[in-house]
Amino acid sequence: MPITIDTTDKKILRLLQKDSDISNADLAEHVGLSAAPCWRRVKRLEEKGIIKRRVAIIDPDSLGLEIVVFTTVKISTQAQHGLEDFEKRVVRFDEITECYTVSGGMDYILRVVTTDMRAYERFLRDHLLQLPNIAEVHSRFAVSQVKYTTGLPLDLVKTKST
């Protein structure tokens, strides 16, 4: 069940999504609170698990991580242990930055980030295809990035009246 927040919480979250390094004093000023109540609200949002963690967003191109591949995987055995085993194994690969179960003809979609085509081929041959119960793997290479955000659509979140 979703946690209910108010409009001030939403303002705080919107600002933190844009810059998690913002000082508490600046954050408080932007949302119209004094520093102590603002800090308490941020702590409450963290305690409730709404704010999971604060991270640095790294530019992959600057580090030579220029290839993004969306890889769909079908597991040969739909037995529960086959799916659980796959999930336990894929979380260990740093190249896989996202993994989702999906509906339709495939079981999973992975977002794989790597340096080049050869590195992806090595990852595919040496790691992904070595996992048990892999029936099919299909790769789609991103040609260009049109939009990327880690921010959530906070306008869709219902707020409680104060």
C-alpha positions, 0 to 999 in steps of 0.5 A: 500500500502506498505511503501518503505524503503531503505537498511539502513532502512532494516538494522535498522529493522533487528537489532531492531528485534533482540534486541530492547534495542540496544543503538542508538549509537550501532545501528548507528555504525552497520548500518554505520551512525552517531547517529543523522541520525540513530535516525531520521530514527528510528523515521521516521520508528515509525511515518510511523507505520513500527515500531509499538512498542517495547516489551519484549519477555517473556519466557512462560515456565519460568512462567508456561505457558506451553500449546499452543493450536491452536483452530479453531472456526466456527461461526453459523451465518455468518451474519456480526454482528456475526463475529464482535461480536465474534471479539470484545469479543475474544480480551478481553481474555488474554489467546488468544494471536493471532486470525485470520480469515481463509479460509476453513471450519472454520472462525477463528484460535486462539492461546491460551496460558495457564498453563495446560490442566485443565486451557484450559478446564476451559477457553474453558467451562467458556469463549469461549463456552459461546460466542454467535453463536459458532457452532464448536470448535476444539483444537490442542495442540502443542507438541513441538515448532520447531520454534518461531520468532517475526521477519519478513522476511525482505529479501522479502521486496522490497527496493527503490534505493538510 
